[in-house]
Amino acid sequence: MERKKEWETMPNEVLLAEYHKTYDKELKKVIVLRYVYLVKNIALKLRGVYLSFAQVDDMINEGVILLMNAIDKFDPEQNVKFETFVSKRLRGMIIDLARRQDWMPRSVRKRMREIDEVSSILFSELGRQPTDKEIADRIGLTETKYQEELAKTALCNVLSLDMLLEERDGEVPTKRPPQTDPEAQPEEHFEKKEMYEVLNSAVSELRENEQLVLSLYYQKSLQMKEIAQVMGVSEPRVSQIHSNAIRKLRICMEKYLCD
């Protein structure tokens, strides 16, 4: 009982370090409870990806199992936050499931490719990001119909960007000697630094409302309904803005990674 009271006052990092010294099962339960919110947040944010083949509760259960395994595999000496370590694996699990299920309808894939191609062509012609109306006109759709089609590709764009960044990270070997100095692996350090500088630059070029939606969704962890209330627009409109922003970032990162 005294041990549990002592654990309650300890920071997460200290608990993880202590667990890797003792592998105490009771301590592991305490750590799981500390981090189960991560599992729920990621499962809820990506629920649109897997709802056609799995329930939210099922995904949370799978995530908790992954969390328990991640606690054992985590190396506190690697100078990586546990939140980052386990979040990447949780998202990767959902991405792998989506790949195996081939959840994306062919019609949506086709439309997403068409929007991407037209956007790239217009960007080259105009020297800037094209407006929705310019893209819609080139495709031969009304702006309203284009917005409807764009909303259908929302999850595809989010998952495609996640897959792109996950695959990029996967190119770097994960088994390395323990290092406490992030500069000790200079090639990887600068490669990641450059990639995120490109991503940050791409974000800065987005429209103001697109930057706001991304900030509220990813940094403040607000749901689409809550963002709609903050911005004074409809929830479908927030989804469209979000999809458009992610599509632009994905195209930018694809170009960077392919160069």
Secondary structure, DSSP 8 states (H G I E B T S, - for coil): -HHHHHHHTS-HHHHHHHHHHH--HHHHHHHHHHHHHHHHHHHHHTHHHHTTT--HHHHHHHHHHHHHHHHHH--GGG---HHHHHHHHHHHHHHHHHHHHT-S-HHHHHHHHHHHHHHHHHHHHHSS---HHHHHHHHT--HHHHHHHHHHTHHHHHHHHHHHHHHHHHTS-------S-GGGSHHHHHHHHHHHHHHHHHHHTS-HHHHHHHIIIIIS---HHHHHHHHTS-HHHHHHHHHHHHHHHHHHHHHHHH-
